Amino acid sequence: FLLVVAGWMYQTYTTIPMYRAQARIQIEEEHTTQTADFKEPYLTYSDPEPYYQTQYRVLQGRDLARRAVRRLNLAAVPEFNGTGPTPTSLTRVVEALKAKALAPFTGDAPARNTEPPAPASIDENGLVAAFQGRVQVVPVRSSRLVDIAFTSADREFAARAVNVLAEEYVQQNLEFRLENTQ
């Protein structure tokens, strides 16, 4: 019983917590007319569902993720550049004790250097894919609202990432609408 409880406590206190930040945006359907003749009033109906599905795909798309990755400078974030998230204090203590206990058997001196390894060169496509894997888009039922969520081991970064993604989505839509207007 004590071994099970000790193992459970060890697992609980050494697990790196993950934080989920969320932003809510409203998607407005774009109404365009094909004719420039405003003399004749007419009513048209178009199903908004394809438009919203397209916007959900844009929110989860590579182009938007690439914009967010560049703006966030994801290559400098430890969680994405290969150095990993900061381990919990209990994990660091256990690793130090394990290194000291195993030192006589392995012939190595206990590691004094606690610096994380230097990150290798990082491919932007890999960063974009890793970023996309942490993004979740959930439409709010019977509304034009969409919840965007981002998961990270760093709570400040999770909040910043979801905000940047929402801002980039708004900026990208503005750019597309300006292009269409021109």
Disulfide bonds with the S-S distance in Angstrom:
none
